Amino acid sequence: MMRWDRVHHHTLAGMCQIMGGDLDYSTLLRVTRRVTGNEREVWRAFQRAVFNVLASNRDDHGKNHGFLYLDGQWSVGPAYDLTFSNASVLPERGMIVLGERMRVDEKDLVRLAANEALEWRKAGEIIDETHRALSQWDDIAASVAVPEHRTIEIKRLLRAV
């Protein structure tokens, strides 16, 4: 197993020299395209945006998006600090989606893709795939012994996203 702490890593916030909450997913996709030069990596970054919105991870600020430099090539780093956030407790997202921090939905994600020259049908497939993955919440929660009352609460809140 390779230790990733021995690999060059740079956060989106560090690359943009913006440490506050002024970053948005358009910037993530543009920086990914420019730094990696690889559309597959841009789709990975879009997938991350979709997951964060649909799974209600509102702690998705610029320090929680990173890039790895391996063998002379930048790529989107592994997902980290993925945290479910109850919107009534933490109403604002760390990353802006098309100017919006609070009420972001699937239409916004499709528009984000279109604005960044990503094909809308594939964007829709990623959204559907993410919904299917999130629909397995009960099984995942049971497998790691999440208390039943929390499982039910999170499932209810995931449906509202």
C-alpha positions as CSV (number, residue, x, y, z in Angstrom):
1,M,0.0,0.0,0.0
2,M,1.3,3.4,-1.0
3,R,1.3,6.1,1.6
4,W,-0.5,9.1,0.2
5,D,1.2,11.5,2.7
6,R,4.4,11.0,0.7
7,V,2.7,12.3,-2.5
8,H,2.4,16.0,-3.4
9,H,-1.0,17.3,-2.4
10,H,-2.6,20.7,-2.9
11,T,-6.1,21.8,-1.9
12,L,-8.3,23.8,-4.2
13,A,-8.2,26.7,-1.6
14,G,-4.4,26.6,-1.7
15,M,-4.2,26.6,-5.5
16,C,-6.6,29.5,-5.7
17,Q,-5.1,31.2,-2.7
18,I,-8.6,31.7,-1.2
19,M,-9.0,30.3,2.3
20,G,-12.5,31.5,3.0
21,G,-15.8,30.3,1.7
22,D,-15.8,32.1,-1.6
23,L,-15.0,29.1,-3.8
24,D,-17.6,27.5,-5.9
25,Y,-18.0,24.3,-7.9
26,S,-17.5,26.1,-11.2
27,T,-14.0,27.0,-10.0
28,L,-13.4,23.4,-8.9
29,L,-14.3,22.1,-12.4
30,R,-12.3,24.8,-14.1
31,V,-9.2,24.3,-12.0
32,T,-9.5,20.6,-12.4
33,R,-9.6,21.0,-16.2
34,R,-6.7,23.4,-16.3
35,V,-4.4,21.5,-13.8
36,T,-5.1,18.0,-15.0
37,G,-5.8,18.5,-18.6
38,N,-8.0,15.5,-18.4
39,E,-11.8,15.5,-18.9
40,R,-12.1,12.2,-16.9
41,E,-10.8,14.1,-13.9
42,V,-13.3,16.9,-14.5
43,W,-16.1,14.3,-14.4
44,R,-14.6,13.0,-11.1
45,A,-14.8,16.5,-9.7
46,F,-18.4,16.9,-10.9
47,Q,-19.2,13.5,-9.3
48,R,-17.9,14.9,-6.0
49,A,-20.1,18.0,-6.4
50,V,-23.1,15.8,-7.0
51,F,-22.4,13.6,-4.0
52,N,-21.8,16.5,-1.7
53,V,-25.1,18.1,-2.7
54,L,-27.3,15.0,-2.7
55,A,-25.7,13.5,0.4
56,S,-26.0,16.8,2.3
57,N,-22.3,17.3,2.9
58,R,-22.3,21.0,3.6
59,D,-18.7,21.0,4.9
60,D,-17.5,21.0,1.3
61,H,-15.2,24.0,1.5
62,G,-12.1,24.5,-0.7
63,K,-9.8,22.9,1.8
64,N,-11.8,19.6,1.4
65,H,-11.1,19.3,-2.3
66,G,-7.6,18.4,-3.3
67,F,-5.3,17.3,-6.1
68,L,-2.5,14.8,-6.0
69,Y,0.7,15.0,-8.1
70,L,1.9,11.5,-9.1
71,D,4.4,10.6,-11.9
72,G,4.4,14.1,-13.3
73,Q,0.6,14.4,-13.5
74,W,-2.1,16.1,-11.4
75,S,-5.3,14.3,-10.6
76,V,-8.3,14.8,-8.3
77,G,-7.4,13.5,-4.9
78,P,-9.4,11.0,-2.8
79,A,-12.5,12.3,-1.2
80,Y,-12.0,13.2,2.5
81,D,-13.9,14.8,5.3
82,L,-17.3,13.7,3.9
83,T,-19.8,14.7,6.6
84,F,-23.6,14.5,6.6
85,S,-24.9,17.9,7.7
86,N,-28.5,18.6,8.7
87,A,-29.5,21.7,6.7
88,S,-31.5,23.1,9.6
89,V,-28.3,23.1,11.7
90,L,-25.8,24.1,9.0
91,P,-28.0,25.8,6.3
92,E,-25.1,27.1,4.1
93,R,-22.8,25.0,1.9
94,G,-19.1,25.5,2.1
95,M,-19.0,25.6,-1.7
96,I,-21.3,27.7,-3.8
97,V,-23.3,26.2,-6.7
98,L,-24.2,28.8,-9.3
99,G,-24.3,31.5,-6.8
100,E,-26.4,29.5,-4.3
101,R,-25.3,28.3,-0.9
102,M,-28.6,27.0,0.6
103,R,-31.1,25.6,-1.8
104,V,-29.3,23.5,-4.5
105,D,-31.1,20.8,-6.4
106,E,-30.6,18.5,-9.4
107,K,-31.5,21.2,-11.9
108,D,-28.7,23.3,-10.5
109,L,-26.2,20.4,-10.9
110,V,-27.3,19.9,-14.5
111,R,-26.9,23.6,-15.2
112,L,-23.5,23.5,-13.5
113,A,-22.4,20.7,-15.9
114,A,-23.7,22.6,-18.9
115,N,-22.0,25.9,-17.8
116,E,-18.7,24.0,-17.7
117,A,-19.1,22.3,-21.1
118,L,-20.0,18.9,-19.6
119,E,-22.6,16.8,-21.5
120,W,-26.0,17.1,-19.7
121,R,-27.0,13.5,-20.3
122,K,-23.9,12.1,-18.6
123,A,-24.5,14.6,-15.8
124,G,-28.0,13.2,-15.4
125,E,-26.6,9.6,-15.3
126,I,-24.2,10.6,-12.5
127,I,-27.0,12.2,-10.6
128,D,-29.1,9.0,-11.0
129,E,-26.2,6.8,-10.0
130,T,-25.6,8.9,-6.9
131,H,-29.3,8.6,-5.9
132,R,-29.1,4.8,-6.3
133,A,-26.0,4.7,-4.1
134,L,-27.7,6.9,-1.4
135,S,-30.8,4.7,-1.5
136,Q,-28.6,2.0,0.1
137,W,-28.3,4.1,3.3
138,D,-30.3,1.7,5.5
139,D,-28.0,-1.2,4.6
140,I,-24.8,0.8,5.0
141,A,-25.9,2.3,8.3
142,A,-26.8,-1.1,9.7
143,S,-23.4,-2.5,8.6
144,V,-21.6,0.0,10.7
145,A,-24.0,0.1,13.6
146,V,-25.5,3.5,13.2
147,P,-28.2,3.9,15.8
148,E,-31.7,3.3,14.3
149,H,-33.0,6.7,15.3
150,R,-30.1,8.4,13.5
151,T,-30.5,6.1,10.5
152,I,-34.2,7.1,10.2
153,E,-33.4,10.8,10.7
154,I,-30.7,10.9,8.1
155,K,-32.8,8.9,5.6
156,R,-35.7,11.4,6.0
157,L,-33.3,14.3,5.5
158,L,-31.7,12.7,2.5
159,R,-35.1,12.4,0.8
160,A,-35.6,16.1,1.4
161,V,-32.4,17.1,-0.5
